[in-house]
Each structure stands twice: as C-alpha cells, then as structure tokens.
C-alpha cells in the first residue's frame, strides 16, 4: 500500500501517527466497530478474525484496519495480538 510513495510522503504519514503498545490477547480492532484510523505493525504478530474465526495471522510491516477508511468507517474484521 505504501510502496509507491516517495520517502517524503512516507515520512509525512509517520509524522501523523503515534506509537502504542498492546498486550497479547487485547482486542485492537473489533469487527463492526466504527474506525477512523489504521495501524502499521512494527513488531509482533496479530490474529485477524471475521465473525470470531481467525482468517489470517500477520506480522511486522502489516498495515491493519485501513479498510474502514474506504468503507464508511466500519471495521470489517477484528485484530488481536498474539504472544
């Protein structure tokens, strides 16, 4: 998603964000909830779920939750960090 941006454009996006830490098992995004932001996973692994079923496991470098920005601010899946 970000690979076609210039370094300056990437830096601008980074400057708008903030770093946060979460614990394993915490729900980062709840399916169906309102959302106005997305996440870039800097480290660790996250389960992506749909209707309570894990559909993917993603790691470092993954962009998560961005679909709400294109889908009337509705989260289309859930995210939970792994150990």
Secondary structure, DSSP 4 states (H G I P E B T S, - for coil): --TTS-HHHHHHHHHH-------TT-EEE-TTSB----EE--SSEEEEEETTEEEEEEETT-EESGGGGTTTTB--SEEEE--
